[in-house]
């Protein structure tokens, strides 16, 4: 893997090339200047979900054979998160009512124009703009004025600490979900994306994702999508890795492996 990103704290950019050796040890070749490598390591561990024990996740599969079967089909799978809640919130703004391909291209252009571009092994790797650059943004090709305004709202939230990953993690996933939905244009769907796929919770419980609900019904032989109460009962054996298990179910379902 290789990607550029805004470093936690919003003061700098970095790019990284990640590899894994035959002993399954992950190595990071970090590019950038004036970086605190301890901060980079913590952020990369969060992004790759390497901040929790995979062996302990394996215990979930022993308690719940349905999850154990999926773990066998997808050995070693962990959630790969957004680089930060800030970048996840920006993606929510960019991707709202747009095709994924269009939103990805727009994010790349923003990185190239206002962020940082790293040359790694002959390849250009862009990183998303720092929040302070977005605060000065008045217009950008292919972006409506309201979308630009909401990007500025995201930037302001980042700079005032609202989207600090450690802060959101400390308050717990339910309160964090309420917190991020105070941002203009961030409703339950995108709020869940930010909280469940960027903060680093291993044991949050997403309840509103329709495809995931269908896959759960298929996995456990239910007549239809589970109610909130049924979902909580079904996933009790998943603790403390309900986020990871739900991602596993979603991946398996998307690949027709339920």
Beta strands, then each sheet from edge to edge (+ up, - down):
strand 1: 2-6
strand 2: 13-20
strand 3: 26-31
strand 4: 116-120
strand 5: 123-127
sheet 1: 1+ 2- 3+
sheet 2: 4+ 5-
end
